[in-house]
Amino acid sequence: MEFPVLYLRKGAERRLRAGHLWIYSNEVDTRRSPLTNFVSGAQVQVRASNDKPLGVAFVNPHALICGRLIGRDASHGMTPKRLTDRMETALNLRERLFEKPFYRWVFGDSDGLSGLVVDRFDDVVVVQISTAGMEQLKDAIVRAVQRLSQARTIVLKNDGKMRKVEGLDSYVEFAHGPEASTVLLEENGARFEVPLAGGQKTGWFYDHRMNRQRLQAYAPGKKVLDVFSYVGGWGIQAACAGASQVTCVDASSSALDAVHHNARLNGLENVDTIEGDAFEALKALADEKEKFDIVVLDPPALIPRRRDQKAGEQAYARLNQLGLRLLERDGLLVSASCSMHLSQEKLVDIIRGSGRKIDRFVQLLEQGHQAPDHPIVPGIPETDYIKSCFVRSLTGFL
């Protein structure tokens, strides 16, 4: 099959050859291949400045990331069959990893399907499409999900921020089966019911699964504070593992309603909630001289863009200082981040600085990353975004 050709500037192919899949608009030789000549969502053959083919990509002339490589063979593009094959390959991995069908089935670039995320909740599958190229394959995606999983319900939750960047409409649509407002899932022995249409992202965050499992080992008999709790992922699992008391903090009243519902779902009577801004709630708890054995900090991305780096790092530092202040003399801080622009090393340094600032001796016990249903591609640093630090904090020790 012949494709329109997108030419790169001299040297711009180095990142692609090293394993990355994205092409930025300033890397395109617009004299040889003006971006205005391309249709958003079309497939193009990518060539280096010396005319050597590099592969086939989805193109979007209106986006900063104007190309996303979908194959290294310059003669073969993304077809419904190729899409289904890659989704099946992704599914095979998840079925090996997890006993029950609750996982991220497709993780975009990491599974060779740039612009596509699929989360599975047993027989309910939630699909998120974020690029114009994948939008062209929407019907094929739904058919592939049906064929490979026999899903009862398939939801297209296409309301993410990236769609606006790609010039796509925002919508939530039930593409197959009966409609549902919530979905049930199991994780690390705990049960949850989470919102679909009104929930964050696909309704759940599988990426911290292994880190929440780590927390369970520390939780028995402990008083736990879960900050930015959403529907209680960390806190409910700590309570299920034997925590004596759990308090969940979130700004969303509907999320906290879900926390109470999920506590009842697991037969728990020791979970309470605080509604409000996390920073203000932490300060108020400190003013009231409240203390906890474990404080979990799992904020949204405080560094959404590289230009937010300085302000975001300051926010992480302020947050970790507040969290450390609320710990008992010998307490555990679980400091998590989903900011791609914050490295693991920088998070550790922020915790170190926060400990020194308030005169705490800190010991880094464990470091956690994203679960294996969010595989990392070494050539694409953007796929490596989750990190967590389990930090013991001691007062007056040294």
JOZILIN-V72403 format. One record per helix or strand of 3 or more residues. SS is the DSSP state (helix for helix, strand for strand). FROM is the first residue (numbers start at 0). LEN is the number of residues. If there is no record, write none. Layout:
BEGIN
((SS FROM LEN) (SS FROM LEN))
END
This chain:
BEGIN
((strand 3 5) (helix 13 4) (strand 21 3) (helix 24 3) (helix 34 3) (strand 42 5) (strand 52 7) (strand 64 7) (helix 79 18) (strand 101 6) (helix 107 4) (strand 115 6) (strand 123 6) (helix 131 4) (helix 137 12) (strand 152 6) (helix 161 4) (strand 170 6) (strand 181 6) (strand 189 6) (helix 205 14) (strand 222 5) (helix 232 8) (strand 244 6) (helix 252 13) (strand 270 5) (helix 277 10) (strand 291 7) (helix 305 20) (strand 326 11) (helix 343 14) (strand 359 10) (helix 380 3) (strand 386 9))
END
